[in-house]
Amino acid sequence: MTDHALLLVNLGSPASTSVADVRSYLNQFLMDPYVIDLPWPVRRLLVSLILIKRPEQSAHAYASIWWDEGSPLVVLSRRLQQAMIRQWQHGPVELAMRYGEPSIESMLVRLVAAGHKRITLAPLYPQFADSTTTTVIEEARRVVREKNLDVQLAVLQPFYDQPEYLDALVATTRPHLQQDFDHLLMSFHGLPERHLKKLNPGHSFEGGGDCCAGAPPEVLATCYRGQCLRTAAEFAKRMGLPEGKWSVSFQSRLGRAKWIEPYTEARLDELAKSGVKKVLVMCPAFVADCIETLEEIGDRGKEQFRAAGGEDLVLVPCLNDDPHWARALSALCERAPVVL
């Protein structure tokens, strides 16, 4: 059967490192109501203020990690797409970006025009968040509705605790953990606390422990922080890492809102000041290396750790296009449920 297409979806990237392209990308990204969940007039004002200085700063950061082939996120996602072509036996494998190009709209329209009535949409985010998973699904819904597409969509569900994902994470990370190191820090992308509390009012993040300890499954199903902690604990268990040898943190804060803790910057300082000399950092919320891993952790994080008294910070690569990951992703997509 060859009429069942697979559409991989990642976050996206500016078209280039020019300030104009970065500004255009940031405007699309930050104006998404699932990213900044404020009323449109307030969101527009806030984003307009951010866009005064941020594009130039971000353009410099992108330029520091840009590859000859282009954005690392896009290049690595395309490599994964090629690896998935060898794994997915049911039809074509395409790639879209939630922000930037190629868009979800253009790829869905193209696939349906080519006669594919069944498409599995695969948001490449292990843990659930409105600002990642939900916005991809809602954009696909919008396109199907507004373009009147005759298509059956299945959607890959968050796979933070699925054996295939965890086993791939272990297989790709194990060689890096065979070197001498003092501590492994698992740094996940952060979110404002209000994003999580909106889905689960009354959810508490006080104390810094597992916010979903003892919570019913329906709470964990929409708690990004809880899912990150599950991923980390399961990975550590599979790797045989003892307590005290690893910890979890959250990076990429933006603005003054309260974000989920502990913060990666604070954790790096704590580790250095506690006597940790060599820290490994992996970023299990990302499946492809990008500005948040390569620049924020690999460059700025390393400088910060050394300035605080540490000696070396080693960034562990993401899953990228590793064969273990391609096989795992194919298996996960095989059982994606139909949603529309």
Secondary structure, 3 states (H helix, E strand, C coil): CCCEEEEEEEEECCCCCCHHHHHHHHHHHHCCCCCCCCCHHHHHHHHHHHHHHHHHHHHHHHHHHCECCECHHHHHHHHHHHHHHHHCCCCCEEEEEEECCCEHHHHHHHHHHCCCCEEEEEECCCCCCHHHHHHHHHHHHHHHHHCCCCCEEEECCCCCCCHHHHHHHHHHHHHHHCCCCCEEEEEEECCEHHHHHHHCCCCCCCCCCCCCCCCCHHHHCCCHHHHHHHHHHHHHHHHCCCCCCEEEEEECCCCCCCECCCEHHHHHHHHHHCCCCEEEEECCCCCCCCHHHHCHHHHHHHHHHHHCCCCEEEECCCCCCCHHHHHHHHHHHHCCCECC
